[in-house]
Amino acid sequence: MAAVSRRVRVSLVEAAGPGGRDAAEIDPDADEAPPASRTAIVAPLTAGRDGRSRVEVVVDGWRFELVVEDAARAELRRRATREEDAAAADGPAEIRAIIPGRVAAVRVVAGDAVEAGRTLLIVEAMKMQNELRAPRAGTVERVAVGEGQTIENGDVLVVLR
């Protein structure tokens, strides 16, 4: 199969797609040409056996490689996976820092039972306060940081069991 480039309309979706990933909609059958500031060139790279294919998209000089899948097949894949059940898994779950900052407040102690979504810590980073919430229900096994402590990306903050 020869790789053929073509111009299409690309709509970037602000909300995260399944699994927290950003989503993009590509409309190759658009009635009107996209504005010059949003012109995209799409070229196929590979076609996988699983129904997904990799494409190269160039938008305003920026190059991206995307995995493309039919919406109906993506929904079937989402329903067939056990991602929702992963949050209910037994065993310890380490909540780690995703940004460097300072612990502004600790809202739990070891032994506390928490529900999914409960605030565990508040981390201040770049003059903003970010609430770290429990990804699942469980019991706090260990709080590894204290109020006022400086944290780095990847540091263990709380361990849930």
C-alpha positions as CSV (number, residue, x, y, z in Angstrom):
1,M,0.0,0.0,0.0
2,A,1.5,3.3,-1.0
3,A,1.5,6.1,1.5
4,V,-0.6,9.0,0.2
5,S,-0.8,12.3,2.0
6,R,-4.1,14.2,2.0
7,R,-5.5,17.4,3.5
8,V,-8.2,17.0,6.1
9,R,-10.0,18.9,8.8
10,V,-8.7,18.1,12.3
11,S,-10.8,19.0,15.4
12,L,-8.9,18.7,18.7
13,V,-11.2,17.7,21.5
14,E,-10.5,19.6,24.8
15,A,-12.0,16.8,27.1
16,A,-9.9,13.8,27.7
17,G,-10.9,10.6,25.9
18,P,-11.2,7.1,27.3
19,G,-8.4,6.3,29.8
20,G,-7.7,10.0,30.3
21,R,-6.1,10.4,26.9
22,D,-6.7,13.5,24.7
23,A,-8.8,12.9,21.7
24,A,-8.8,14.2,18.1
25,E,-11.5,14.0,15.4
26,I,-10.4,13.8,11.8
27,D,-13.0,14.6,9.2
28,P,-11.7,13.6,5.7
29,D,-15.1,14.3,4.1
30,A,-15.4,17.9,5.3
31,D,-17.4,20.1,2.9
32,E,-15.1,23.1,3.3
33,A,-11.4,23.3,3.5
34,P,-9.9,24.0,6.9
35,P,-8.6,27.4,7.6
36,A,-4.9,27.9,6.8
37,S,-3.9,28.0,10.5
38,R,-5.4,24.5,11.0
39,T,-4.3,22.8,7.8
40,A,-3.3,19.2,8.5
41,I,-1.6,16.7,6.3
42,V,-2.3,13.0,7.1
43,A,-0.2,10.1,5.8
44,P,-0.7,6.5,6.8
45,L,2.3,4.8,8.4
46,T,1.2,1.3,9.3
47,A,-2.0,-0.8,9.6
48,G,-2.2,-3.1,12.6
49,R,-3.9,-6.5,12.7
50,D,-6.0,-5.3,15.7
51,G,-8.0,-2.8,13.5
52,R,-5.9,0.2,14.6
53,S,-3.5,2.0,12.3
54,R,-0.7,4.5,12.9
55,V,-0.8,7.8,10.9
56,E,1.4,10.8,10.7
57,V,-0.4,14.1,11.1
58,V,1.4,17.4,10.4
59,V,-0.5,20.5,11.7
60,D,1.1,24.0,11.2
61,G,4.5,22.4,10.9
62,W,4.1,20.2,14.0
63,R,4.4,16.4,13.4
64,F,2.4,13.9,15.4
65,E,2.1,10.1,15.2
66,L,-1.4,9.0,16.1
67,V,-3.1,5.6,16.5
68,V,-6.4,5.7,14.7
69,E,-9.4,3.4,15.4
70,D,-13.0,3.3,14.3
71,A,-15.2,4.9,17.0
72,A,-17.5,1.8,17.2
73,R,-14.5,-0.5,17.6
74,A,-12.9,1.8,20.2
75,E,-16.2,1.7,22.2
76,L,-16.2,-2.1,22.0
77,R,-12.6,-2.3,23.1
78,R,-13.4,0.1,26.1
79,R,-16.3,-2.1,27.2
80,A,-14.3,-5.3,26.8
81,T,-11.4,-4.1,29.0
82,R,-11.4,-4.3,32.7
83,E,-10.0,-0.7,33.3
84,E,-12.9,0.2,35.6
85,D,-12.2,-2.9,37.7
86,A,-8.5,-1.9,38.0
87,A,-9.4,0.8,40.5
88,A,-11.0,-1.9,42.7
89,A,-7.9,-4.1,42.7
90,D,-6.6,-5.4,46.0
91,G,-3.1,-4.7,47.1
92,P,-1.2,-1.5,47.9
93,A,-1.6,1.5,45.6
94,E,1.1,4.1,45.8
95,I,0.0,7.7,45.2
96,R,3.0,9.5,43.8
97,A,3.8,13.2,43.1
98,I,3.2,14.1,39.4
99,I,4.7,17.6,39.9
100,P,7.3,19.0,42.2
101,G,6.0,21.3,45.0
102,R,5.3,21.6,48.6
103,V,2.8,19.7,50.8
104,A,0.3,22.4,51.9
105,A,-2.0,20.1,53.9
106,V,-2.3,16.4,54.9
107,R,-6.0,15.4,55.2
108,V,-5.5,11.7,56.3
109,V,-3.5,9.6,58.7
110,A,-2.5,5.9,58.6
111,G,-5.5,3.7,59.4
112,D,-8.1,6.0,57.9
113,A,-10.7,4.4,55.7
114,V,-11.2,6.5,52.5
115,E,-13.7,6.4,49.7
116,A,-12.7,7.0,46.1
117,G,-12.3,10.7,45.4
118,R,-11.6,11.7,49.0
119,T,-8.9,14.4,49.3
120,L,-5.7,12.9,50.7
121,L,-3.3,15.8,50.4
122,I,-3.1,19.3,49.1
123,V,0.1,20.1,47.2
124,E,1.1,23.7,46.3
125,A,2.9,24.0,43.0
126,M,3.5,27.2,41.0
127,K,1.4,29.2,43.5
128,M,-1.6,26.9,42.9
129,Q,-3.1,24.4,45.3
130,N,-3.8,20.9,43.9
131,E,-5.9,18.3,45.7
132,L,-4.7,14.8,45.4
133,R,-7.7,12.4,45.7
134,A,-7.9,8.7,46.4
135,P,-8.1,6.8,43.2
136,R,-10.1,4.0,44.9
137,A,-11.7,3.1,48.2
138,G,-9.3,1.6,50.8
139,T,-7.4,2.1,54.0
140,V,-4.5,4.5,54.3
141,E,-1.5,2.3,55.0
142,R,1.1,5.0,55.2
143,V,1.5,8.8,54.7
144,A,5.0,9.3,53.5
145,V,5.1,13.1,53.7
146,G,4.3,15.8,56.2
147,E,2.8,19.3,55.9
148,G,5.4,21.8,54.6
149,Q,7.6,19.2,53.1
150,T,9.1,19.8,49.6
151,I,8.4,17.0,47.2
152,E,9.8,16.0,43.8
153,N,8.2,14.4,40.8
154,G,7.7,10.6,41.5
155,D,8.0,10.8,45.3
156,V,5.7,8.4,47.2
157,L,3.1,10.5,49.1
158,V,0.5,8.0,50.3
159,V,0.1,4.2,50.2
160,L,-3.5,2.8,50.1
161,R,-4.4,-0.8,50.8
